[in-house]
Amino acid sequence: MRKTLIVTNDFPPRPGGIQAFLHSMALRLDPSEVVVYASTWKHGPEGERATAAFDAEQPFEVVRDRTTMLLPTPRVTRRAAGLLREHGCRSVWFGAAAPLGLMAPALREAGAERVLATTHGHEAGWAQLPAARRLLRRIGEGTDTLTYLGEYTRSRIAAALTPEAAARMTRLPPGVDEKTFHPDSGGGAVRARLGLTERPVIVCVSRLVPRKGQDTLIRAMPRVLAEVPGAVLLIVGGGPYRERLEKLAAALRLGDAVRFTGAVPWEELPAHYGAGDVFAMPCRTRRGGLDVEGLGIVYLEASATGLPVVAGDSGGAPDAVLDGETGWVVRGGSPEETADRVTALLRDPRLRARMGQRGRRWVEERWRWDLLAEKLRTLL
Ligand SMILES: Nc1nc2c(ncn2[C@@H]2O[C@H](COP(=O)(O)OP(=O)(O)O[C@H]3O[C@H](CO)[C@@H](O)[C@H](O)[C@@H]3O)[C@@H](O)[C@H]2O)c(=O)[nH]1
């Protein structure tokens, strides 16, 4: 591996899948061989301070741009080129290919020998719009390798690229830290704190945005409750959709059968998964394919915790479930299908245990970060 400049708009402490992906990978590279150039997170009064505190704890250097949204402007491109030279980096890794990968030719001119760019769900969305598609094609031409999460995103993105760039694509999905997420993660304490000790719990962990399908879960609850009285839907995560979700739960008179925890700190995340009997997130594709799931790290974190998973069929989400083995894939947006699968699991402890154990084994075999980081090193 050459010394690498990671250029990314998405980096913790801002929460999210791309952020978690990049950070987990960066931590598994030699810290003296990594420099991160990222945007600043200013969310809330604590935002900037949280960013500085986070950076101070990293084993590698993090350089923050003053902007909250890192875009391939001439100024940002000059700064990235300057950092590349100053730190003697010979590889560049764009954490998300679109749009930052447009800087690839300039960074090559500044001395980059290898340019890697990772694609997620949104690049598959870009591939559907004519103007964005042309930009994606340019990004493909300017980089050595575009990585993809799974077959769904690969096929969509490859269709926008030149045949040569499409042939250079390689798979690099995110993984799961199977030591952090495991079946004894302290879920009992979370249940006790929330007064849920004796109740069947469906847990959903995610940002609260329409695509993730927390609304479908709420709509599924009357049907679930008819079969499993006392069941509770535990919605973990924060986001702009919360008020609408709360109103929906109130309109359906679900009372304490729907509980919101808000966003939880990283260290409490495993225990929140552990508080569930079943994990469900029936994600759906929106806006004609522009808003689509790339994979869904949350499904893998749930499997690592030993929970059976009910996933939606948006984009690459089915790649994160072995349908019928680690859980089930349902039509995103269908409260009926969601309710039926969730109910079947809540009523059958043996089935839950079997699917949970299979999920745990699958994560241990296929989704371990150390295996994936090894692949990344070879690409840099
Ligand atoms: N600390 C904390 N973490 C949270 C919370 N809510 C969600 N997360 C974490 O945020 C991450 C969410 O990742 P994904 O499930 O992958 O969803 P995403 O943010 O929409 O990510 C996008 O990029 C991923 C990587 O390519 C894709 O896997 C995903 O499908 C999507 O396209 C997971 O690690 C999850 O544990 C919270 O309240 N607190």
The ligand as an ORCA input file, in Angstrom:
! r2SCAN-3c Opt
* xyz 0 1
  N     -24.195      5.912     16.760
  C     -25.266      5.745     16.022
  N     -25.186      5.118     14.860
  C     -26.316      4.990     14.146
  C     -27.552      5.455     14.573
  N     -28.464      5.155     13.621
  C     -27.809      4.497     12.654
  N     -26.511      4.396     12.971
  C     -25.432      3.709     12.234
  O     -25.276      4.290     10.946
  C     -24.928      3.258     10.010
  C     -25.988      3.234      8.916
  O     -25.494      2.555      7.828
  P     -26.407      1.930      6.690
  O     -27.413      1.025      7.268
  O     -25.462      1.283      5.719
  O     -27.230      3.134      6.023
  P     -26.884      4.578      5.346
  O     -26.447      5.545      6.382
  O     -28.092      4.975      4.573
  O     -25.651      4.290      4.347
  C     -25.570      4.358      2.912
  O     -24.222      3.918      2.580
  C     -23.933      2.593      3.075
  C     -22.470      2.277      2.763
  O     -22.228      2.244      1.410
  C     -24.909      1.562      2.472
  O     -24.714      0.319      3.131
  C     -26.378      1.999      2.688
  O     -27.280      1.123      2.027
  C     -26.610      3.422      2.241
  O     -26.500      3.480      0.814
  C     -24.872      1.943     10.775
  O     -23.546      1.655     11.150
  C     -25.751      2.257     11.999
  O     -25.410      1.486     13.123
  C     -27.603      6.127     15.824
  O     -28.634      6.573     16.320
  N     -26.429      6.237     16.486
*
